[in-house]
Amino acid sequence: MTALLPDAEWRHRPGMAGLLDAIGARDGLARFVGGAVRDTLLGLPVQDLDIATVLDPHDVIRRLGAAGIKVVPTGIDHGTVTAVINGSPVEITTLRRDVSTDGRRATIAYTDDWREDAARRDFTINALYADPMTGAITDYFGGIADLEARCVRFIGSAQARIAEDHLRIMRYFRFLARYGDDDPDDEAYAACRDAANSLMALSRERIADELMKLLAVAAPAPAMGLMVAGDILRAVLPEIDMAGVARLDQLVRREAQAGLAGSAVRRLCALAPQDAAVADAIAARLKLSNRARKRIAIALAPAPAGATMEEAAYRLGLEGATDRCLLDPACDTAPLLAFQGWQRPALSIGGGALIARGLAPGPDVARALRLVEDQWIAEGFPPPERVAALADQTVSKFQRARQ
């Protein structure tokens, strides 16, 4: 019996019917493919929508243009264009076969053979096609059975698939964490271990992209543990060890206890050695953004002893204080969820107010203002009347010291 794609909201997006008509879906020229089919079968929300077609990409552009649909030639050299319907992108890719590969990029040729296109994909669960009109699913390699068994399996030879694109090593563990049961296919795991050094040939940006996607899944620690145990990351991230995996696992549980969403950057902080300089070196190697590197530096810097959550949030920002608390096993996570609405208070006076009280302009003004602010924080951010009293006391103290 032919499997059918369940109905889903994304299949009724505004403009979808017109797009499918334009590229000949009623005539069998186009099918949904990959993640949209896979995730719909699992009852998961669909983010990215991909369509495969026998049409040449230039023909796709012509047809969409004639239908008044915006189209962008995002990857036309590889057969991919992006249609935009109601503000949402839909990637449309011509059926392809690999002519040659070097582990980083492939030379492709177009084909009209659906099975040939499926055979060049990575995992069986990603090689599922669905007829947009009937919902009938075409499954050449047992992807539906693998979905039901929570098995992530390469199409054909795992070794050959990895040789075509070394990044598939990282993708395998990401998919294992999201769709598998953390019990790797023996052939796949052996192939990933054998080819681990080939990750060195990839750009650090591609490695970082896959690593951060893996860290963002609900439970990344088991898959990360398999990678560390198999020395799969040693060539590119030698600092990551099983102690880091244990910290990651603990952090994931603490995020859940606090009722907060997981953060890939925060989880990288747990996975890395607990030294801000070493963690920053890892982030720099992965070419993470300056914002991510600053967040890592704040999260792993030595914390002031005895600081309250309010003080930490004031000095570090709410994100930094939250990261530090979640990464510290001694910190109580219970108040964190309610604390996410906290607004940073503003000190009600500035240096001018101290000068108006008689403090001579100069370096003493900044020092005195810091003392007022420190006391204000220590007292739990009291109202302006108390701040005024603190300012009077501090100015008097400095004036006496000058006499």
JOWODA-V642881 format. One record per pair of residues at least 12 apart in sequence whose ideal C-beta (glycine too) atoms are under 10 Angstrom apart, sorted by the first residue. I is the first residue (numbers start at 1). J is the second residue. D is the distance in whole Angstrom. If there is no record, write none. Layout:
i-><I;I>
j-><J;J>
d-><D;D>
This chain:
i-><2;2;2;2;2;2;2;3;3;3;3;3;3;3;3;3;3;3;4;4;4;4;4;4;4;5;5;5;5;5;5;5;5;5;5;5;5;5;5;5;6;6;6;6;6;6;7;7;8;8;8;8;8;8;8;8;9;9;9;10;10;10;10;10;10;10;10;10;10;10;11;11;11;11;11;11;11;11;13;13;13;13;13;13;14;14;14;14;15;15;15;15;15;15;15;15;15;15;15;16;16;16;16;16;16;16;17;17;18;18;18;18;18;18;19;19;19;19;19;19;19;19;19;19;19;19;20;20;20;20;20;21;21;21;22;22;22;22;22;22;22;22;22;22;22;22;23;23;23;23;23;23;23;23;23;23;23;23;23;23;24;24;24;24;24;24;25;25;25;25;25;26;26;26;27;27;28;28;28;28;28;28;29;29;29;29;29;29;29;29;30;30;30;30;30;30;30;30;30;30;30;31;31;31;31;31;31;31;31;31;31;31;31;31;31;31;31;31;32;32;32;32;32;32;32;32;32;32;32;32;32;33;33;33;33;33;33;33;33;33;33;33;33;33;33;33;33;33;33;34;34;34;34;34;34;34;34;34;34;34;34;34;34;34;34;35;35;35;35;35;35;35;36;36;36;36;36;36;36;37;37;37;37;37;37;37;37;37;37;37;37;37;37;38;38;38;38;38;38;38;38;38;38;38;38;39;39;39;39;40;40;40;40;41;41;41;41;41;41;41;41;42;42;42;42;42;42;44;44;48;48;48;48;49;49;49;49;49;49;49;50;50;50;50;50;50;51;51;51;51;51;51;51;51;52;52;52;52;52;52;52;52;52;52;52;53;53;53;53;53;53;53;53;54;54;54;54;54;54;54;54;55;55;55;55;55;55;56;56;56;57;57;57;57;57;57;57;57;57;57;57;57;57;58;58;58;58;59;60;60;60;60;60;60;60;60;60;61;61;61;61;61;63;64;64;64;64;64;64;67;69;69;69;69;70;70;70;70;70;70;71;71;71;71;72;72;74;74;74;75;75;76;77;78;78;78;78;78;78;78;79;79;79;79;79;79;79;79;79;80;80;80;80;81;81;93;94;94;94;94;94;95;95;95;95;95;95;95;95;95;95;95;95;96;96;96;96;96;96;96;96;97;97;97;97;97;97;97;97;98;98;98;98;98;100;101;101;101;101;101;101;102;102;102;102;102;103;103;103;103;103;103;103;103;103;103;103;103;104;104;104;104;104;104;104;104;104;105;105;106;106;106;108;114;114;114;114;115;115;115;115;115;116;117;117;118;118;118;118;118;118;119;119;119;119;119;120;120;120;120;120;121;121;121;121;121;121;122;122;122;122;122;122;122;122;122;122;122;122;122;122;123;123;123;123;123;123;123;123;123;123;123;123;123;123;123;123;123;123;123;124;124;124;124;124;124;124;124;124;124;124;124;124;124;124;125;125;125;125;125;125;125;125;125;125;125;125;125;125;125;125;126;126;126;126;126;126;126;127;127;127;127;127;127;128;128;128;128;128;128;129;140;141;141;141;141;142;143;146;146;146;147;149;149;150;150;150;150;150;150;151;151;151;151;151;151;151;151;152;152;152;152;152;152;152;152;152;152;152;152;152;152;152;152;153;153;153;153;153;153;153;154;154;154;154;154;154;154;157;157;158;158;158;158;158;158;158;158;158;158;158;159;159;159;159;159;159;159;160;161;161;162;162;162;162;162;162;162;163;163;163;165;165;165;166;166;166;166;166;166;166;166;166;166;167;167;167;167;167;167;167;167;167;168;168;168;168;168;168;169;169;169;169;169;169;169;169;169;169;169;169;169;169;169;170;170;170;170;170;170;170;170;170;170;170;170;170;170;170;171;171;171;172;172;172;172;172;172;172;172;172;172;172;173;173;173;173;173;173;173;173;173;173;173;173;173;173;173;173;173;174;174;174;174;174;174;174;174;174;174;175;175;175;175;176;176;176;176;176;176;176;176;176;177;177;177;177;177;177;177;177;177;177;177;177;177;178;178;178;178;178;178;178;178;179;180;180;181;182;182;182;182;182;182;183;183;184;184;184;184;189;189;189;189;189;190;192;192;192;192;193;193;193;193;193;193;194;194;195;196;196;196;196;196;196;196;196;197;197;197;197;197;198;199;199;199;199;199;199;200;200;201;202;203;204;204;204;204;204;204;204;205;205;205;207;207;207;207;207;207;208;208;208;208;208;208;208;208;208;208;209;211;211;211;211;211;211;211;211;211;211;211;211;212;212;212;212;212;212;212;212;213;214;214;214;215;215;215;215;215;215;215;215;215;215;215;216;216;216;216;216;216;217;217;217;217;218;218;218;219;219;219;219;219;219;220;220;220;220;220;220;220;220;221;221;221;221;221;221;221;221;221;221;221;221;221;222;222;222;223;224;224;224;224;224;224;224;224;225;225;225;225;225;225;226;227;227;228;228;228;228;228;228;228;229;229;233;236;236;236;237;237;237;237;237;238;239;239;239;239;239;239;239;239;239;240;240;240;240;240;241;241;241;243;243;243;244;244;244;244;244;244;244;245;245;246;246;247;247;247;247;247;247;247;247;247;248;248;248;248;248;248;248;249;249;250;250;250;250;251;251;251;251;251;251;251;251;251;251;252;252;252;252;253;254;254;254;254;254;254;254;254;254;255;255;255;255;255;256;257;257;257;257;257;257;258;258;258;258;258;258;258;258;258;258;258;258;258;259;259;259;259;259;259;260;260;260;260;260;260;262;263;263;263;263;263;263;264;265;265;265;265;265;265;265;265;265;265;265;266;266;266;266;266;266;266;266;266;267;267;268;268;268;268;268;268;268;268;269;269;269;269;269;269;269;269;269;269;269;270;270;270;270;270;272;272;273;274;274;274;275;276;276;276;276;276;276;276;277;277;278;279;279;279;279;279;280;280;280;280;280;282;283;283;283;294;294;295;295;295;295;296;297;298;298;298;298;298;298;298;298;298;299;299;299;299;299;299;299;299;299;299;299;300;300;300;301;301;301;303;303;303;303;303;303;303;304;307;307;307;308;308;308;308;309;309;309;309;309;309;309;309;309;309;310;310;310;310;310;310;310;311;311;311;311;311;312;312;312;313;313;313;313;313;313;314;314;314;314;314;314;314;314;315;315;315;317;318;318;318;318;318;318;319;321;321;321;322;322;322;322;322;325;344;345;345;345;345;345;345;346;347;347;347;347;347;347;347;347;347;347;348;348;348;348;348;348;348;348;348;349;349;349;349;349;349;349;349;349;350;350;350;351;351;351;351;351;352;352;353;353;353;353;353;353;353;354;354;354;354;354;354;354;354;354;355;355;356;356;357;357;357;357;357;357;357;357;358;358;358;358;358;359;359;359;359;359;359;359;360;360;360;364;364;364;364;364;364;365;365;367;367;368;368;368;368;368;369;369;370;371;371;371;371;371;371;372;372;372;372;372;372;372;372;372;373;373;374;375;375;375;375;375;376;376>
j-><131;134;135;136;137;138;139;37;41;128;130;135;136;137;138;139;143;144;41;130;131;134;135;136;137;31;32;36;37;40;41;128;129;130;131;132;134;135;136;137;40;41;42;43;130;135;40;135;36;39;40;41;43;44;45;46;40;45;46;32;36;39;40;45;46;47;48;49;88;90;32;36;40;46;49;130;132;135;49;85;86;87;88;90;85;86;87;88;67;68;69;70;83;84;85;86;87;88;90;49;83;85;86;88;90;132;85;132;64;67;68;69;83;85;51;63;64;67;69;71;83;84;85;90;92;132;32;51;90;132;133;63;67;132;60;62;63;64;65;66;67;68;69;71;83;92;51;53;54;55;59;60;63;64;67;69;83;90;92;132;53;54;55;59;60;63;51;53;131;132;133;131;132;133;54;133;54;114;131;132;133;134;52;53;54;55;59;60;63;112;51;52;53;54;55;60;92;129;131;132;133;50;51;52;53;54;95;114;117;128;129;130;131;132;133;136;137;138;46;49;50;51;52;90;128;129;130;131;132;135;137;49;50;51;52;53;91;93;95;114;117;118;121;126;127;128;129;130;138;48;49;50;51;52;91;93;121;122;123;125;126;127;128;129;130;47;48;49;50;125;126;128;48;49;50;51;90;128;130;50;125;126;127;128;129;130;135;137;138;139;143;144;147;123;124;125;126;127;128;143;144;146;147;175;179;125;147;178;179;128;130;135;137;125;128;130;137;143;144;147;148;125;147;148;150;178;179;178;179;88;89;90;91;83;85;88;89;90;91;92;80;90;91;92;93;126;83;90;91;92;93;129;130;132;79;91;92;93;94;95;96;114;117;118;129;79;81;92;93;94;95;112;117;94;95;110;111;112;113;114;117;79;92;94;95;110;112;79;94;110;71;73;75;76;77;78;79;80;81;92;93;94;110;73;76;81;94;94;73;76;79;80;81;83;92;93;94;73;76;81;83;92;92;81;83;84;85;90;92;83;83;84;85;90;82;83;84;85;87;89;83;84;90;92;84;89;89;91;92;91;93;94;108;93;94;96;105;106;107;108;92;93;94;95;96;108;109;110;117;92;93;94;96;93;94;117;108;110;111;112;117;108;109;110;111;112;113;114;115;116;117;118;120;108;109;110;111;116;117;120;121;109;110;111;113;116;117;119;120;116;119;120;164;165;164;120;160;163;164;165;166;163;164;165;166;201;162;163;164;165;166;167;168;195;198;199;201;202;164;165;166;167;198;201;202;203;206;164;165;120;164;165;120;127;129;138;140;127;129;138;140;141;140;129;140;138;139;140;141;143;155;140;141;155;156;161;155;156;161;164;165;140;141;143;154;155;161;152;153;154;155;158;161;162;164;165;167;168;171;172;175;141;143;146;151;152;153;154;155;158;161;168;171;172;175;176;179;180;185;188;139;140;141;142;143;144;145;146;147;151;152;153;154;155;156;139;141;142;143;144;145;146;147;150;151;152;153;155;175;179;180;141;143;152;155;171;175;179;139;140;141;142;143;155;140;141;143;144;146;147;143;155;153;154;155;156;155;155;179;180;185;179;180;181;176;179;180;181;182;183;176;179;180;181;183;184;185;188;171;172;173;174;175;176;177;178;179;180;181;183;184;185;188;223;172;175;180;184;185;187;188;168;172;185;187;188;191;192;187;191;172;185;186;187;188;189;190;191;192;194;195;187;188;190;191;192;194;195;191;188;191;188;191;192;194;195;196;198;191;195;198;198;202;206;195;196;197;198;199;200;201;202;206;207;198;199;201;202;203;206;207;209;210;188;191;192;195;198;210;188;191;192;193;194;195;196;198;199;202;207;210;227;232;233;192;199;202;206;207;208;209;210;211;213;214;227;232;233;236;210;213;214;184;185;188;189;191;192;210;223;226;227;232;188;189;192;210;211;214;217;220;222;223;224;225;226;227;230;232;233;210;211;212;213;214;215;216;217;220;223;213;214;217;223;188;189;192;214;217;222;223;226;227;213;214;215;216;217;218;219;220;221;222;223;224;226;213;214;216;217;218;219;220;223;217;222;223;222;219;221;222;223;225;226;222;226;222;223;226;230;226;227;229;230;232;230;226;227;230;232;226;227;229;230;231;232;230;232;232;227;230;231;232;233;234;235;236;231;232;234;235;236;235;232;233;234;235;236;237;235;236;235;236;287;236;237;284;285;286;287;288;286;287;288;233;236;237;285;286;287;236;268;282;283;285;286;287;288;289;292;286;224;227;233;236;237;240;264;267;268;271;286;288;263;264;265;267;268;286;288;292;264;227;264;267;248;252;262;263;264;265;266;267;268;270;271;261;262;263;264;265;267;252;262;264;267;252;256;262;248;249;252;253;256;262;245;248;249;252;262;264;267;271;244;245;246;247;248;249;250;251;252;253;267;270;271;245;248;249;245;240;242;244;245;248;249;267;271;242;244;245;246;248;249;245;240;245;240;241;242;243;244;245;271;242;245;271;282;285;286;271;272;282;285;286;282;271;272;273;275;278;279;281;282;285;268;271;272;273;282;271;272;273;271;273;274;268;269;270;271;272;273;274;270;271;270;271;267;269;270;271;272;273;274;327;329;266;267;268;269;270;271;272;270;271;270;326;327;329;263;266;267;269;270;271;323;326;327;329;266;267;270;326;333;270;325;326;327;328;329;331;333;336;267;322;326;333;336;333;326;332;333;334;336;337;322;325;326;331;332;333;334;335;336;337;338;339;340;333;334;336;337;338;340;322;326;333;336;337;340;326;295;299;319;322;323;326;292;283;288;289;291;292;293;295;296;299;319;323;295;296;299;319;322;323;324;326;327;326;327;282;283;286;288;292;295;296;299;283;295;296;297;298;299;300;323;324;326;327;299;300;323;326;327;296;300;300;299;300;327;300;296;297;298;299;300;301;302;297;300;300;293;296;297;299;300;293;294;296;297;300;296;295;296;297;317;320;317;319;320;323;323;320;312;315;316;317;319;320;321;323;324;316;319;320;321;322;323;324;325;326;327;328;323;324;327;316;320;324;316;321;324;325;327;328;331;316;321;324;377;321;377;378;380;321;322;324;325;331;332;335;336;339;342;339;342;344;345;377;380;381;374;377;378;380;381;324;325;331;325;339;342;343;344;345;342;344;345;347;373;376;377;381;344;373;377;344;339;340;341;342;343;344;340;336;339;342;336;337;339;340;342;339;381;376;377;380;381;382;383;381;369;372;373;376;377;381;384;387;390;391;376;382;383;384;385;386;387;388;391;369;372;373;376;384;387;388;390;391;365;369;372;364;365;366;368;369;365;369;365;369;372;387;388;391;395;366;368;369;372;391;392;394;395;398;368;395;391;395;388;391;392;394;395;396;398;399;392;395;396;398;399;391;394;395;396;398;399;402;398;399;402;394;395;398;399;401;402;395;398;394;398;391;394;395;397;398;391;394;394;390;391;393;394;397;398;387;388;389;390;391;392;393;394;395;387;390;390;387;390;391;393;394;390;391>
d-><10;9;9;5;7;9;9;10;8;9;9;9;8;4;9;7;10;6;10;8;9;8;4;6;7;10;7;9;6;6;7;9;10;4;8;9;9;4;8;6;6;7;10;8;10;8;9;8;8;9;5;10;9;10;9;7;10;9;8;9;7;9;8;8;5;9;10;6;9;10;8;9;8;9;9;9;8;9;8;6;6;10;6;9;7;4;9;9;10;10;7;10;9;9;3;5;9;8;9;9;10;6;9;9;8;8;10;9;9;6;8;7;10;8;8;10;7;8;6;10;6;10;6;7;8;9;9;8;10;5;8;9;7;10;9;10;5;5;9;7;4;9;6;10;8;10;7;6;10;6;9;6;6;7;9;9;8;10;7;10;8;8;7;9;10;8;8;9;8;4;6;10;8;6;10;10;8;10;7;10;9;10;10;6;5;6;10;10;10;10;5;7;4;8;7;9;7;10;9;7;10;10;7;6;8;9;10;8;10;10;4;6;6;7;10;9;9;7;10;7;7;6;8;10;9;7;4;8;6;9;9;10;5;7;4;9;10;8;10;9;8;9;9;8;8;7;5;8;9;8;9;5;9;8;9;9;8;10;10;9;5;8;7;9;10;8;6;8;7;9;7;9;7;5;6;9;10;9;8;9;9;9;9;4;7;5;10;7;10;9;9;10;10;9;10;5;6;9;6;7;9;10;7;10;8;10;10;10;9;10;8;10;10;9;7;9;8;9;7;6;9;9;7;10;10;10;8;9;9;10;8;9;7;10;10;8;8;5;7;10;9;8;5;8;7;10;8;6;7;5;7;10;10;8;10;10;8;6;8;6;9;8;6;9;6;9;10;6;7;6;7;10;10;7;6;9;8;5;9;8;9;10;8;6;9;9;9;8;6;7;10;7;9;5;9;9;5;7;5;8;8;5;8;9;8;9;10;9;10;9;9;9;6;8;5;9;7;7;8;6;9;9;10;8;6;9;10;10;8;9;6;7;6;9;9;7;4;8;10;10;5;7;10;8;7;8;8;7;10;8;8;10;9;8;9;8;9;8;10;6;9;5;4;8;6;7;9;6;10;7;4;8;9;8;9;9;9;5;8;9;9;10;10;7;5;6;7;6;10;7;4;9;9;4;7;6;6;8;6;6;10;6;8;5;8;5;7;8;6;10;9;5;6;10;9;9;10;7;4;7;10;9;9;9;9;9;8;6;7;6;5;9;9;9;6;10;6;8;10;7;7;8;9;6;6;8;9;10;8;8;7;7;8;10;7;7;8;9;10;9;5;9;10;9;10;8;9;5;7;9;7;7;8;6;7;10;8;10;9;8;10;10;9;9;10;6;9;10;10;7;7;10;6;9;9;8;9;5;6;8;8;9;8;8;10;6;6;6;7;10;8;9;8;8;6;10;9;10;10;9;8;8;4;6;4;9;8;5;9;8;8;5;8;6;10;10;9;9;5;8;10;5;5;10;8;7;8;10;7;6;9;10;7;10;8;9;8;10;8;6;6;9;6;6;9;9;5;7;10;8;10;8;8;9;5;8;9;9;9;9;9;7;9;8;9;7;5;4;9;8;9;9;7;8;8;9;6;10;9;7;9;9;5;5;9;9;6;4;9;10;8;7;7;10;10;10;9;10;5;8;7;8;7;8;8;6;7;10;8;8;8;7;10;5;5;9;8;4;8;9;9;8;9;8;5;10;7;7;9;9;8;9;6;7;8;5;10;7;9;7;8;10;9;10;7;9;9;4;6;9;6;6;9;10;10;8;10;6;9;6;8;9;6;10;9;8;9;10;10;10;8;5;9;10;6;7;7;6;9;10;9;9;7;10;9;7;8;8;6;10;9;4;7;9;7;9;9;9;10;6;9;9;8;9;6;8;9;6;10;9;10;10;9;10;9;8;8;9;6;10;9;10;4;8;10;7;6;10;8;10;6;9;10;5;4;9;9;7;8;7;10;9;9;9;8;9;10;9;10;8;5;8;10;9;6;9;10;5;8;7;5;9;7;4;8;9;9;8;9;5;8;9;9;9;9;9;8;9;8;9;4;6;9;7;9;9;10;9;6;9;7;10;10;7;9;9;9;8;7;6;10;9;9;4;7;6;10;10;9;9;7;6;4;8;7;6;9;9;10;8;5;9;8;8;8;9;6;5;9;5;6;10;8;8;8;10;9;6;5;5;9;8;5;9;9;6;8;9;7;9;10;9;10;9;9;4;6;6;10;9;9;9;10;9;9;8;10;8;10;8;9;7;10;10;4;8;9;7;8;8;9;8;9;8;9;8;10;8;8;4;8;9;4;6;9;7;9;7;8;4;10;8;10;8;9;10;8;9;7;10;8;6;9;10;9;9;7;9;7;8;9;7;9;10;6;8;9;5;4;9;9;6;9;9;9;9;9;10;8;10;8;9;8;5;6;9;9;7;7;10;5;9;9;8;9;8;9;6;6;6;10;8;6;9;7;9;10;10;8;9;9;9;7;8;8;10;9;6;5;9;6;8;8;6;10;10;6;7;8;8;9;10;8;10;8;9;9;10;7;4;6;7;9;9;7;9;10;9;9;4;7;9;10;8;8;9;10;6;9;9;5;5;10;9;10;7;9;9;7;9;7;6;8;4;9;10;6;6;9;10;7;8;10;10;9;9;5;8;9;8;9;5;9;8;10;6;8;9;9;9;10;5;8;9;10;8;8;7;10;9;4;8;9;4;6;10;9;9;9;10;8;4;9;9;7;7;8;6;6;7;10;9;10;9;9;8;9;9;9;8;9;9;5;9;5;7;8;9;8;8;9;7;9;8;5;10;7;7;10;10;8;7;9;8;8;10;7;9;10;8;6;10;10;5;6;7;9;9;6;9;10;10;9;6;8;8;9;10;6;8;7;7;5;9;8;4;5;8;9;9;9;9;5;8;8;5;6;9;6;6;8;8;9;5;9;10;9;9;7;7;7;9;9;10;10;5;7;8;4;9;7;8;9;9;6;10;9;4;6;10;9;6;10;9;9;8;9;9;9;9;9;6;9;10;7;9;10;9;9;9;10;9;9;8;6;9;9;7;8;9;7;8;6;8;9;7;10;9;8;7;7;10;5;8;9;9;6;8;9;10;7;6;10;7;10;9;6;7;10;9;10;6;8;10;10;8;8;8;7;9;6;9;7;10;9;8;9;6;10;8;7;10;9;10;9;9;10;5;10;10;9;8;7;5;6;9;9;9;7;10;10;9;10;8;4;9;9;5;8;9;8;7;9;9;8;6;7;9;6;9;7;10;10;4;7;8;5;9;10;10;9;9;9;8;6;9;9;5;6;8;6;10;7;6;9;10;9;9;9;9;6;6;9;4;9;10;9;10;6;9;9;6;9;8;5;10;6;7;9;9;9;8;10;9;5;10;9;8;10;9;9;8;8;5;7;8;5;9;8;10;8;10;9;5;8;9;7;10;10;5;5;10;9;5;9;9;9;10;9;5;10;9;8;6;10>
